[in-house]
Amino acid sequence: MNTNQQKVVKYYTNPETKLGFDYVLWGSKHFGFYPTGKVDVSEKEAQILHQDLVAKNLDLKENQIVLDAGCGQGVVSTYLAKKYGPKIFGITLVPFEVERAKERAKNLNVQKKTKYQVMDYSATNFPDNYFDAIYTTETLSHSPNIRKTLREFFRVLKPGGKVALFEYTLAPDEKFSEWEKKMLDVVIEGSAMMGLKDFRHDQFTGVVKNAGFENVKEQNITENIRPSFYRLHKLSRFPYKFIKLFGLQKFFINTTAGYEYYKMVSKGLFRYCIFTGSKPKKFAAKGKL
């Protein structure tokens, strides 16, 4: 396991991270989707709506073969397998997440519809043209080489197959204050989001196209995610007063992100977007790549 991979594992096994995801997000690794942009559903319901949005953007069907790239504890994949019926392969760098995902699949009776393993999504051992669909939910930013990862997605996706990437984008560096730059870098380093600065407002579709995908589209759903951002901001307010006072941000990455990132969202520095695309149906084995 290389240094970058070790950073990802370290982040997700950090006690603050594990406690936060388990007790604040119920094991989930993604935000909630609020259809009206207002808090008219619970956070748990909003997370389920987010998962349905994954299915909608992939046009999921029963018995399709799907890759969850960065599957976490299997919250999304088990839900999709149970409701929509595809066969989902979940991969992550974090061993304990694989065990949690398998346990969740067993509890939901979708063991035969899911398979979990430790694997780097930038260098998988899947054959060419294998998956009908691939998705990420706030995990692609952990890749230190986004372009390599997208090329790997392209390789293992069937011609005509779809990708749906639920990810953040950032404003240009010059839009950030010095403090915002500092906090951004602290969180990037502490949460192993090595690729985050490759996701720039209104530019990432070009990166996806350059990997070979066509029909690439971007949906900015920041306003639908904002209540979820704000919830974490509120939970972070009190502890962050002391964290900031004593300069302890790098030791409490998630609390720092919860507090600081919402302010960046409010200023338009952060967006939450869905990037979709497909592999050309006429792609040949020795095609564009």
Phi and psi in degrees as GROMACS dihedral restraints (atoms count N, CA, C in turn):
[ dihedral_restraints ]
;  ai    aj    ak    al  type     phi  dphi    fc
    3     4     5     6     1   -79.2    20    10
    4     5     6     7     1   176.5    20    10
    6     7     8     9     1   -60.9    20    10
    7     8     9    10     1   -44.0    20    10
    9    10    11    12     1   -63.7    20    10
   10    11    12    13     1   -40.3    20    10
   12    13    14    15     1   -64.6    20    10
   13    14    15    16     1   -39.2    20    10
   15    16    17    18     1   -62.6    20    10
   16    17    18    19     1   -35.7    20    10
   18    19    20    21     1   -63.8    20    10
   19    20    21    22     1   -40.1    20    10
   21    22    23    24     1   -63.5    20    10
   22    23    24    25     1   -47.3    20    10
   24    25    26    27     1   -61.8    20    10
   25    26    27    28     1   -42.5    20    10
   27    28    29    30     1   -60.6    20    10
   28    29    30    31     1   -42.6    20    10
   30    31    32    33     1   -62.4    20    10
   31    32    33    34     1   -48.2    20    10
   33    34    35    36     1   -75.8    20    10
   34    35    36    37     1   -14.7    20    10
   36    37    38    39     1   -99.7    20    10
   37    38    39    40     1    -1.6    20    10
   39    40    41    42     1   -62.4    20    10
   40    41    42    43     1   134.1    20    10
   42    43    44    45     1   -55.1    20    10
   43    44    45    46     1   -39.8    20    10
   45    46    47    48     1   -63.0    20    10
   46    47    48    49     1   -40.8    20    10
   48    49    50    51     1   -66.1    20    10
   49    50    51    52     1   -48.8    20    10
   51    52    53    54     1   -61.8    20    10
   52    53    54    55     1   -44.5    20    10
   54    55    56    57     1   -64.0    20    10
   55    56    57    58     1   -41.6    20    10
   57    58    59    60     1   -62.6    20    10
   58    59    60    61     1   -48.8    20    10
   60    61    62    63     1   -68.3    20    10
   61    62    63    64     1   -36.5    20    10
   63    64    65    66     1   -73.1    20    10
   64    65    66    67     1   -40.9    20    10
   66    67    68    69     1  -106.4    20    10
   67    68    69    70     1   -20.0    20    10
   69    70    71    72     1   -98.4    20    10
   70    71    72    73     1   -36.2    20    10
   72    73    74    75     1  -115.9    20    10
   73    74    75    76     1     9.7    20    10
   75    76    77    78     1    56.1    20    10
   76    77    78    79     1    38.9    20    10
   78    79    80    81     1    88.4    20    10
   79    80    81    82     1   -12.4    20    10
   81    82    83    84     1   -74.3    20    10
   82    83    84    85     1   156.6    20    10
   84    85    86    87     1  -118.0    20    10
   85    86    87    88     1    18.1    20    10
   87    88    89    90     1  -136.7    20    10
   88    89    90    91     1   163.1    20    10
   90    91    92    93     1   -77.6    20    10
   91    92    93    94     1   172.9    20    10
   93    94    95    96     1   -96.1    20    10
   94    95    96    97     1   153.9    20    10
   96    97    98    99     1  -108.2    20    10
   97    98    99   100     1   121.1    20    10
   99   100   101   102     1  -108.5    20    10
  100   101   102   103     1   106.8    20    10
  102   103   104   105     1   -52.8    20    10
  103   104   105   106     1   -38.4    20    10
  105   106   107   108     1   -94.8    20    10
  106   107   108   109     1    -5.6    20    10
  108   109   110   111     1    80.7    20    10
  109   110   111   112     1     3.1    20    10
  111   112   113   114     1  -117.2    20    10
  112   113   114   115     1   160.7    20    10
  114   115   116   117     1   -82.5    20    10
  115   116   117   118     1    72.7    20    10
  117   118   119   120     1  -110.4    20    10
  118   119   120   121     1     7.2    20    10
  120   121   122   123     1  -136.7    20    10
  121   122   123   124     1   163.4    20    10
  123   124   125   126     1   -76.2    20    10
  124   125   126   127     1   164.8    20    10
  126   127   128   129     1   -62.1    20    10
  127   128   129   130     1   -39.2    20    10
  129   130   131   132     1   -62.3    20    10
  130   131   132   133     1   -43.3    20    10
  132   133   134   135     1   -64.3    20    10
  133   134   135   136     1   -38.5    20    10
  135   136   137   138     1   -65.0    20    10
  136   137   138   139     1   -36.0    20    10
  138   139   140   141     1   -65.9    20    10
  139   140   141   142     1   -39.2    20    10
  141   142   143   144     1   -65.0    20    10
  142   143   144   145     1   -40.3    20    10
  144   145   146   147     1   -63.4    20    10
  145   146   147   148     1   -34.7    20    10
  147   148   149   150     1   -62.9    20    10
  148   149   150   151     1   -43.2    20    10
  150   151   152   153     1   -65.6    20    10
  151   152   153   154     1   -38.4    20    10
  153   154   155   156     1   -63.8    20    10
  154   155   156   157     1   -31.8    20    10
  156   157   158   159     1   -67.0    20    10
  157   158   159   160     1   -34.0    20    10
  159   160   161   162     1   -60.2    20    10
  160   161   162   163     1   -49.2    20    10
  162   163   164   165     1   -59.9    20    10
  163   164   165   166     1   -42.6    20    10
  165   166   167   168     1   -62.5    20    10
  166   167   168   169     1   -44.1    20    10
  168   169   170   171     1   -73.5    20    10
  169   170   171   172     1   -19.9    20    10
  171   172   173   174     1   -97.7    20    10
  172   173   174   175     1    -8.5    20    10
  174   175   176   177     1    52.5    20    10
  175   176   177   178     1    52.4    20    10
  177   178   179   180     1   -61.9    20    10
  178   179   180   181     1   140.3    20    10
  180   181   182   183     1  -134.2    20    10
  181   182   183   184     1   159.0    20    10
  183   184   185   186     1   -59.6    20    10
  184   185   186   187     1   138.5    20    10
  186   187   188   189     1    71.8    20    10
  187   188   189   190     1     4.9    20    10
  189   190   191   192     1   -65.6    20    10
  190   191   192   193     1   156.8    20    10
  192   193   194   195     1  -104.6    20    10
  193   194   195   196     1   122.0    20    10
  195   196   197   198     1  -128.1    20    10
  196   197   198   199     1   143.8    20    10
  198   199   200   201     1  -109.1    20    10
  199   200   201   202     1   124.3    20    10
  201   202   203   204     1   -98.2    20    10
  202   203   204   205     1   102.9    20    10
  204   205   206   207     1   -89.8    20    10
  205   206   207   208     1    99.9    20    10
  207   208   209   210     1    94.3    20    10
  208   209   210   211     1    63.0    20    10
  210   211   212   213     1   -80.6    20    10
  211   212   213   214     1   -10.0    20    10
  213   214   215   216     1    57.5    20    10
  214   215   216   217     1  -137.7    20    10
  216   217   218   219     1   -89.7    20    10
  217   218   219   220     1    15.1    20    10
  219   220   221   222     1    81.0    20    10
  220   221   222   223     1    17.7    20    10
  222   223   224   225     1   -63.3    20    10
  223   224   225   226     1   -49.1    20    10
  225   226   227   228     1   -70.5    20    10
  226   227   228   229     1   -48.6    20    10
  228   229   230   231     1   -63.6    20    10
  229   230   231   232     1   -40.7    20    10
  231   232   233   234     1   -67.7    20    10
  232   233   234   235     1   -37.7    20    10
  234   235   236   237     1   -63.3    20    10
  235   236   237   238     1   -47.4    20    10
  237   238   239   240     1   -65.8    20    10
  238   239   240   241     1   -40.0    20    10
  240   241   242   243     1   -62.9    20    10
  241   242   243   244     1   -40.6    20    10
  243   244   245   246     1   -72.7    20    10
  244   245   246   247     1   -41.7    20    10
  246   247   248   249     1   -84.2    20    10
  247   248   249   250     1   -37.8    20    10
  249   250   251   252     1  -110.0    20    10
  250   251   252   253     1   -16.8    20    10
  252   253   254   255     1    85.1    20    10
  253   254   255   256     1    10.5    20    10
  255   256   257   258     1   -76.6    20    10
  256   257   258   259     1   166.2    20    10
  258   259   260   261     1   -94.2    20    10
  259   260   261   262     1   120.2    20    10
  261   262   263   264     1  -116.7    20    10
  262   263   264   265     1   128.5    20    10
  264   265   266   267     1   -98.8    20    10
  265   266   267   268     1   121.7    20    10
  267   268   269   270     1  -108.4    20    10
  268   269   270   271     1   129.3    20    10
  270   271   272   273     1  -126.0    20    10
  271   272   273   274     1   145.0    20    10
  273   274   275   276     1  -153.7    20    10
  274   275   276   277     1   160.1    20    10
  276   277   278   279     1   -85.9    20    10
  277   278   279   280     1    -9.7    20    10
  279   280   281   282     1  -102.3    20    10
  280   281   282   283     1   110.3    20    10
  282   283   284   285     1   -56.7    20    10
  283   284   285   286     1   -42.8    20    10
  285   286   287   288     1   -65.9    20    10
  286   287   288   289     1   -27.0    20    10
  288   289   290   291     1   -66.9    20    10
  289   290   291   292     1   -36.0    20    10
  291   292   293   294     1   -60.8    20    10
  292   293   294   295     1   -44.8    20    10
  294   295   296   297     1   -65.5    20    10
  295   296   297   298     1   -41.0    20    10
  297   298   299   300     1   -63.5    20    10
  298   299   300   301     1   -41.5    20    10
  300   301   302   303     1   -64.7    20    10
  301   302   303   304     1   -42.4    20    10
  303   304   305   306     1   -62.5    20    10
  304   305   306   307     1   -41.0    20    10
  306   307   308   309     1   -64.7    20    10
  307   308   309   310     1   -41.4    20    10
  309   310   311   312     1   -63.7    20    10
  310   311   312   313     1   -42.9    20    10
  312   313   314   315     1   -61.3    20    10
  313   314   315   316     1   -40.0    20    10
  315   316   317   318     1   -64.8    20    10
  316   317   318   319     1   -43.9    20    10
  318   319   320   321     1   -63.9    20    10
  319   320   321   322     1   -31.0    20    10
  321   322   323   324     1   -96.1    20    10
  322   323   324   325     1     2.9    20    10
  324   325   326   327     1    60.7    20    10
  325   326   327   328     1    41.2    20    10
  327   328   329   330     1  -123.3    20    10
  328   329   330   331     1    27.6    20    10
  330   331   332   333     1   -59.0    20    10
  331   332   333   334     1   -35.6    20    10
  333   334   335   336     1   -77.7    20    10
  334   335   336   337     1   -12.6    20    10
  336   337   338   339     1  -102.2    20    10
  337   338   339   340     1    -4.2    20    10
  339   340   341   342     1  -135.2    20    10
  340   341   342   343     1   151.8    20    10
  342   343   344   345     1  -145.0    20    10
  343   344   345   346     1   132.0    20    10
  345   346   347   348     1  -123.9    20    10
  346   347   348   349     1   140.6    20    10
  348   349   350   351     1  -156.9    20    10
  349   350   351   352     1   157.5    20    10
  351   352   353   354     1   -77.9    20    10
  352   353   354   355     1   121.3    20    10
  354   355   356   357     1  -163.2    20    10
  355   356   357   358     1   147.8    20    10
  357   358   359   360     1   -85.3    20    10
  358   359   360   361     1   120.8    20    10
  360   361   362   363     1   -69.3    20    10
  361   362   363   364     1    -9.0    20    10
  363   364   365   366     1   -86.6    20    10
  364   365   366   367     1   -14.4    20    10
  366   367   368   369     1  -150.3    20    10
  367   368   369   370     1    74.7    20    10
  369   370   371   372     1   -85.4    20    10
  370   371   372   373     1   169.8    20    10
  372   373   374   375     1  -107.7    20    10
  373   374   375   376     1    19.9    20    10
  375   376   377   378     1   -77.7    20    10
  376   377   378   379     1   149.4    20    10
  378   379   380   381     1   -70.8    20    10
  379   380   381   382     1   163.9    20    10
  381   382   383   384     1   -59.7    20    10
  382   383   384   385     1   149.0    20    10
  384   385   386   387     1    54.1    20    10
  385   386   387   388     1    47.0    20    10
  387   388   389   390     1  -100.7    20    10
  388   389   390   391     1   -38.4    20    10
  390   391   392   393     1   -99.5    20    10
  391   392   393   394     1   144.5    20    10
  393   394   395   396     1   -79.8    20    10
  394   395   396   397     1   -26.4    20    10
  396   397   398   399     1  -157.2    20    10
  397   398   399   400     1   151.8    20    10
  399   400   401   402     1  -136.9    20    10
  400   401   402   403     1   139.3    20    10
  402   403   404   405     1  -140.2    20    10
  403   404   405   406     1   155.7    20    10
  405   406   407   408     1  -129.8    20    10
  406   407   408   409     1   146.4    20    10
  408   409   410   411     1  -127.4    20    10
  409   410   411   412     1    89.7    20    10
  411   412   413   414     1    64.1    20    10
  412   413   414   415     1    35.2    20    10
  414   415   416   417     1  -121.3    20    10
  415   416   417   418     1   -19.7    20    10
  417   418   419   420     1   -65.9    20    10
  418   419   420   421     1   -25.3    20    10
  420   421   422   423     1   -68.4    20    10
  421   422   423   424     1   -10.9    20    10
  423   424   425   426     1   -77.4    20    10
  424   425   426   427     1   -11.2    20    10
  426   427   428   429     1   -78.4    20    10
  427   428   429   430     1   126.4    20    10
  429   430   431   432     1   -75.2    20    10
  430   431   432   433     1   -12.5    20    10
  432   433   434   435     1  -138.0    20    10
  433   434   435   436     1    85.4    20    10
  435   436   437   438     1   -59.0    20    10
  436   437   438   439     1   -41.2    20    10
  438   439   440   441     1   -64.9    20    10
  439   440   441   442     1   -40.1    20    10
  441   442   443   444     1   -62.9    20    10
  442   443   444   445     1   -42.8    20    10
  444   445   446   447     1   -63.6    20    10
  445   446   447   448     1   -43.4    20    10
  447   448   449   450     1   -65.0    20    10
  448   449   450   451     1   -36.5    20    10
  450   451   452   453     1   -64.8    20    10
  451   452   453   454     1   -35.6    20    10
  453   454   455   456     1   -67.8    20    10
  454   455   456   457     1   -41.3    20    10
  456   457   458   459     1   -58.1    20    10
  457   458   459   460     1   -44.2    20    10
  459   460   461   462     1   -61.5    20    10
  460   461   462   463     1   -42.5    20    10
  462   463   464   465     1   -60.4    20    10
  463   464   465   466     1   -46.0    20    10
  465   466   467   468     1   -87.1    20    10
  466   467   468   469     1    -6.5    20    10
  468   469   470   471     1   -84.6    20    10
  469   470   471   472     1   138.8    20    10
  471   472   473   474     1   -68.3    20    10
  472   473   474   475     1   149.3    20    10
  474   475   476   477     1   -54.9    20    10
  475   476   477   478     1   130.3    20    10
  477   478   479   480     1    89.0    20    10
  478   479   480   481     1    -8.9    20    10
  480   481   482   483     1   -71.9    20    10
  481   482   483   484     1   161.0    20    10
  483   484   485   486     1  -116.7    20    10
  484   485   486   487     1   150.2    20    10
  486   487   488   489     1  -119.3    20    10
  487   488   489   490     1   148.6    20    10
  489   490   491   492     1  -139.3    20    10
  490   491   492   493     1   116.1    20    10
  492   493   494   495     1  -113.4    20    10
  493   494   495   496     1   112.3    20    10
  495   496   497   498     1   -97.4    20    10
  496   497   498   499     1   101.5    20    10
  498   499   500   501     1  -143.1    20    10
  499   500   501   502     1   167.8    20    10
  501   502   503   504     1   -87.7    20    10
  502   503   504   505     1   156.2    20    10
  504   505   506   507     1  -130.9    20    10
  505   506   507   508     1   158.0    20    10
  507   508   509   510     1  -118.7    20    10
  508   509   510   511     1   151.0    20    10
  510   511   512   513     1   -71.3    20    10
  511   512   513   514     1   166.2    20    10
  513   514   515   516     1   -58.3    20    10
  514   515   516   517     1   152.0    20    10
  516   517   518   519     1   -53.4    20    10
  517   518   519   520     1   -38.2    20    10
  519   520   521   522     1   -67.3    20    10
  520   521   522   523     1   -13.6    20    10
  522   523   524   525     1   -80.0    20    10
  523   524   525   526     1   -15.9    20    10
  525   526   527   528     1   -89.7    20    10
  526   527   528   529     1   141.1    20    10
  528   529   530   531     1   -72.7    20    10
  529   530   531   532     1   168.5    20    10
  531   532   533   534     1   -61.7    20    10
  532   533   534   535     1   -39.9    20    10
  534   535   536   537     1   -64.7    20    10
  535   536   537   538     1   -42.9    20    10
  537   538   539   540     1   -63.9    20    10
  538   539   540   541     1   -40.1    20    10
  540   541   542   543     1   -61.0    20    10
  541   542   543   544     1   -43.5    20    10
  543   544   545   546     1   -62.5    20    10
  544   545   546   547     1   -46.8    20    10
  546   547   548   549     1   -67.0    20    10
  547   548   549   550     1   -38.1    20    10
  549   550   551   552     1   -59.5    20    10
  550   551   552   553     1   -46.6    20    10
  552   553   554   555     1   -66.6    20    10
  553   554   555   556     1   -37.4    20    10
  555   556   557   558     1   -60.9    20    10
  556   557   558   559     1   -45.4    20    10
  558   559   560   561     1   -71.9    20    10
  559   560   561   562     1   -39.9    20    10
  561   562   563   564     1   -58.2    20    10
  562   563   564   565     1   -46.4    20    10
  564   565   566   567     1   -66.3    20    10
  565   566   567   568     1   -46.4    20    10
  567   568   569   570     1   -71.7    20    10
  568   569   570   571     1   -27.8    20    10
  570   571   572   573     1  -103.8    20    10
  571   572   573   574     1     7.2    20    10
  573   574   575   576     1    58.5    20    10
  574   575   576   577     1    38.5    20    10
  576   577   578   579     1   -94.8    20    10
  577   578   579   580     1    62.6    20    10
  579   580   581   582     1   -60.0    20    10
  580   581   582   583     1   -27.1    20    10
  582   583   584   585     1   -98.0    20    10
  583   584   585   586     1     2.8    20    10
  585   586   587   588     1   -57.8    20    10
  586   587   588   589     1   -37.8    20    10
  588   589   590   591     1   -73.3    20    10
  589   590   591   592     1    -5.3    20    10
  591   592   593   594     1   -82.1    20    10
  592   593   594   595     1   -12.2    20    10
  594   595   596   597     1   -95.5    20    10
  595   596   597   598     1    97.6    20    10
  597   598   599   600     1  -112.3    20    10
  598   599   600   601     1   145.4    20    10
  600   601   602   603     1   -49.4    20    10
  601   602   603   604     1   130.7    20    10
  603   604   605   606     1    62.8    20    10
  604   605   606   607     1    14.0    20    10
  606   607   608   609     1  -122.3    20    10
  607   608   609   610     1   -20.8    20    10
  609   610   611   612     1   -70.0    20    10
  610   611   612   613     1   -23.8    20    10
  612   613   614   615     1   -58.5    20    10
  613   614   615   616     1   -35.0    20    10
  615   616   617   618     1   -64.4    20    10
  616   617   618   619     1   -37.2    20    10
  618   619   620   621     1   -64.6    20    10
  619   620   621   622     1   -41.7    20    10
  621   622   623   624     1   -66.3    20    10
  622   623   624   625     1   -42.3    20    10
  624   625   626   627     1   -62.2    20    10
  625   626   627   628     1   -40.2    20    10
  627   628   629   630     1   -66.1    20    10
  628   629   630   631     1   -18.9    20    10
  630   631   632   633     1   -80.9    20    10
  631   632   633   634     1    -5.8    20    10
  633   634   635   636     1   114.1    20    10
  634   635   636   637     1    -7.8    20    10
  636   637   638   639     1   -75.8    20    10
  637   638   639   640     1   152.1    20    10
  639   640   641   642     1  -121.2    20    10
  640   641   642   643     1   173.3    20    10
  642   643   644   645     1    52.3    20    10
  643   644   645   646     1    38.8    20    10
  645   646   647   648     1   -77.8    20    10
  646   647   648   649     1   129.3    20    10
  648   649   650   651     1  -133.4    20    10
  649   650   651   652     1   153.6    20    10
  651   652   653   654     1  -122.0    20    10
  652   653   654   655     1   131.0    20    10
  654   655   656   657     1  -117.4    20    10
  655   656   657   658     1   120.0    20    10
  657   658   659   660     1   -88.7    20    10
  658   659   660   661     1   107.3    20    10
  660   661   662   663     1  -112.6    20    10
  661   662   663   664     1    25.8    20    10
  663   664   665   666     1   -52.9    20    10
  664   665   666   667     1   -43.9    20    10
  666   667   668   669     1   -65.6    20    10
  667   668   669   670     1   -26.6    20    10
  669   670   671   672     1   -79.8    20    10
  670   671   672   673     1   -18.8    20    10
  672   673   674   675     1   -98.5    20    10
  673   674   675   676     1   -18.2    20    10
  675   676   677   678     1   -50.6    20    10
  676   677   678   679     1   -43.7    20    10
  678   679   680   681     1   -58.9    20    10
  679   680   681   682     1   -32.4    20    10
  681   682   683   684     1   -70.3    20    10
  682   683   684   685     1   -42.3    20    10
  684   685   686   687     1   -58.4    20    10
  685   686   687   688     1   -45.5    20    10
  687   688   689   690     1   -65.8    20    10
  688   689   690   691     1   -35.9    20    10
  690   691   692   693     1   -58.5    20    10
  691   692   693   694     1   -46.1    20    10
  693   694   695   696     1   -67.3    20    10
  694   695   696   697     1   -35.5    20    10
  696   697   698   699     1   -60.7    20    10
  697   698   699   700     1   -45.5    20    10
  699   700   701   702     1   -63.4    20    10
  700   701   702   703     1   -42.8    20    10
  702   703   704   705     1   -65.1    20    10
  703   704   705   706     1   -25.7    20    10
  705   706   707   708     1   -87.7    20    10
  706   707   708   709     1   -18.4    20    10
  708   709   710   711     1   -53.2    20    10
  709   710   711   712     1   -54.8    20    10
  711   712   713   714     1   -66.0    20    10
  712   713   714   715     1   -54.0    20    10
  714   715   716   717     1   -63.0    20    10
  715   716   717   718     1   -30.4    20    10
  717   718   719   720     1   -68.5    20    10
  718   719   720   721     1   -25.7    20    10
  720   721   722   723     1   -55.8    20    10
  721   722   723   724     1   -42.7    20    10
  723   724   725   726     1   -80.1    20    10
  724   725   726   727     1   -35.9    20    10
  726   727   728   729     1   -61.3    20    10
  727   728   729   730     1   -45.6    20    10
  729   730   731   732     1   -68.6    20    10
  730   731   732   733     1   -41.7    20    10
  732   733   734   735     1   -56.9    20    10
  733   734   735   736     1   -40.6    20    10
  735   736   737   738     1  -100.6    20    10
  736   737   738   739     1     7.3    20    10
  738   739   740   741     1    63.4    20    10
  739   740   741   742     1    41.6    20    10
  741   742   743   744     1  -103.6    20    10
  742   743   744   745     1    20.5    20    10
  744   745   746   747     1   -55.5    20    10
  745   746   747   748     1   -40.8    20    10
  747   748   749   750     1   -69.2    20    10
  748   749   750   751     1   -14.5    20    10
  750   751   752   753     1   -94.1    20    10
  751   752   753   754     1   -12.7    20    10
  753   754   755   756     1  -132.9    20    10
  754   755   756   757     1    68.0    20    10
  756   757   758   759     1   -61.3    20    10
  757   758   759   760     1   -45.2    20    10
  759   760   761   762     1   -71.3    20    10
  760   761   762   763     1   -37.7    20    10
  762   763   764   765     1   -65.7    20    10
  763   764   765   766     1   -41.4    20    10
  765   766   767   768     1   -62.9    20    10
  766   767   768   769     1   -46.0    20    10
  768   769   770   771     1   -63.0    20    10
  769   770   771   772     1   -42.9    20    10
  771   772   773   774     1   -58.3    20    10
  772   773   774   775     1   -39.4    20    10
  774   775   776   777     1   -80.4    20    10
  775   776   777   778     1   -51.6    20    10
  777   778   779   780     1   -74.7    20    10
  778   779   780   781     1   -36.8    20    10
  780   781   782   783     1   -69.5    20    10
  781   782   783   784     1   -33.1    20    10
  783   784   785   786     1   -62.0    20    10
  784   785   786   787     1   -39.2    20    10
  786   787   788   789     1   -62.7    20    10
  787   788   789   790     1   -37.4    20    10
  789   790   791   792     1   -69.0    20    10
  790   791   792   793     1   -37.6    20    10
  792   793   794   795     1   -60.1    20    10
  793   794   795   796     1   -44.0    20    10
  795   796   797   798     1   -64.2    20    10
  796   797   798   799     1   -26.3    20    10
  798   799   800   801     1   -94.1    20    10
  799   800   801   802     1     2.5    20    10
  801   802   803   804     1    80.3    20    10
  802   803   804   805     1    10.6    20    10
  804   805   806   807     1   -80.0    20    10
  805   806   807   808     1   -25.9    20    10
  807   808   809   810     1  -118.4    20    10
  808   809   810   811     1   137.2    20    10
  810   811   812   813     1  -128.6    20    10
  811   812   813   814     1   161.0    20    10
  813   814   815   816     1  -121.1    20    10
  814   815   816   817     1   119.4    20    10
  816   817   818   819     1  -130.7    20    10
  817   818   819   820     1   157.9    20    10
  819   820   821   822     1  -112.3    20    10
  820   821   822   823     1   125.7    20    10
  822   823   824   825     1  -111.2    20    10
  823   824   825   826     1   123.4    20    10
  825   826   827   828     1  -122.4    20    10
  826   827   828   829     1   153.8    20    10
  828   829   830   831     1  -170.8    20    10
  829   830   831   832     1   177.2    20    10
  831   832   833   834     1  -142.4    20    10
  832   833   834   835     1   158.0    20    10
  834   835   836   837     1   -86.0    20    10
  835   836   837   838     1   131.5    20    10
  837   838   839   840     1   -52.2    20    10
  838   839   840   841     1   135.3    20    10
  840   841   842   843     1   -63.5    20    10
  841   842   843   844     1   -29.0    20    10
  843   844   845   846     1   -93.4    20    10
  844   845   846   847     1    12.1    20    10
  846   847   848   849     1   -62.3    20    10
  847   848   849   850     1   130.4    20    10
  849   850   851   852     1   -99.3    20    10
  850   851   852   853     1   165.0    20    10
  852   853   854   855     1   -56.5    20    10
  853   854   855   856     1   -32.8    20    10
  855   856   857   858     1  -114.6    20    10
  856   857   858   859     1    51.1    20    10
  858   859   860   861     1   -82.4    20    10
  859   860   861   862     1  -135.8    20    10
  861   862   863   864     1   -59.0    20    10
  862   863   864   865     1   -30.0    20    10
